[in-house]
């Protein structure tokens, strides 16, 4: 899987909603983002593909991230 770029679309409480280049929306906990990340920030995700998931990752997020059914 290739690295993906996302744009931080909005923040609601403790969650950040991000969109990929196809407009697909995901949400993640704010504490997983780098410090000082704000709406409009461009994010680049490749760590999951390199190091794998940790116990805190929700199965539904991982399925969507990796494109599994």
Backbone torsions as a table, in degrees:
resi	resn	phi	psi	omega
1	UNK	NA	134.5	179.7
2	UNK	-80.6	154.9	174.5
3	UNK	-58.9	152.9	-179.3
4	UNK	-122.1	148.9	174.4
5	UNK	-108.8	139.1	179.1
6	UNK	-131.3	156.8	172.5
7	UNK	-115.4	132.1	176.5
8	UNK	-73.5	110.5	-173.9
9	UNK	-83.3	-47.6	-179.6
10	UNK	-160.7	162.6	178.3
11	UNK	-122.0	128.1	176.4
12	UNK	-128.6	104.7	-178.6
13	UNK	64.5	-122.6	-177.9
14	UNK	-92.4	7.3	-176.0
15	UNK	-118.6	144.7	176.4
16	UNK	-112.1	134.8	176.8
17	UNK	-102.4	121.8	-177.9
18	UNK	-118.3	151.0	178.9
19	UNK	-123.6	139.8	175.3
20	UNK	-87.5	-176.9	-176.1
21	UNK	-66.7	-16.1	177.5
22	UNK	-94.1	0.4	179.4
23	UNK	87.5	2.9	178.1
24	UNK	-71.9	133.7	-175.0
25	UNK	-105.7	137.7	174.8
26	UNK	-129.3	158.5	172.0
27	UNK	-127.4	144.9	-179.4
28	UNK	-138.6	160.8	177.2
29	UNK	-68.8	138.5	-178.7
30	UNK	-57.9	-34.0	-176.0
31	UNK	-68.2	-10.7	176.1
32	UNK	-84.6	-10.0	-178.9
33	UNK	-90.3	157.0	176.3
34	UNK	-62.2	153.1	177.9
35	UNK	-56.9	148.6	176.9
36	UNK	65.1	21.1	175.2
37	UNK	-76.0	131.7	-177.4
38	UNK	-133.8	170.7	179.7
39	UNK	-53.5	134.1	-178.8
40	UNK	94.2	-9.9	179.8
41	UNK	-66.6	142.1	176.0
42	UNK	-93.7	129.8	-178.0
43	UNK	-117.7	143.9	-179.3
44	UNK	-123.6	116.5	-176.9
45	UNK	-109.0	119.0	171.4
46	UNK	-141.8	-7.1	-176.5
47	UNK	-66.0	-37.8	178.8
48	UNK	-61.6	-39.5	-178.5
49	UNK	-74.0	-26.8	-178.3
50	UNK	-85.6	-44.2	-173.1
51	UNK	-108.2	-11.8	-179.4
52	UNK	86.0	174.8	-176.6
53	UNK	-81.1	156.9	173.6
54	UNK	-107.6	170.0	-178.8
55	UNK	-61.2	-19.0	-178.0
56	UNK	-82.2	-12.4	-179.4
57	UNK	-73.9	130.0	176.5
58	UNK	-71.6	142.0	179.3
59	UNK	-60.2	-38.1	-179.8
60	UNK	-64.7	-37.2	177.2
61	UNK	-66.0	-45.2	-177.7
62	UNK	-63.8	-39.8	178.3
63	UNK	-62.2	-42.3	179.7
64	UNK	-69.3	-42.2	-178.2
65	UNK	-61.9	-45.8	-177.1
66	UNK	-89.7	-3.8	176.0
67	UNK	75.4	24.3	178.5
68	UNK	-87.2	158.2	177.7
69	UNK	-104.6	NA	NA
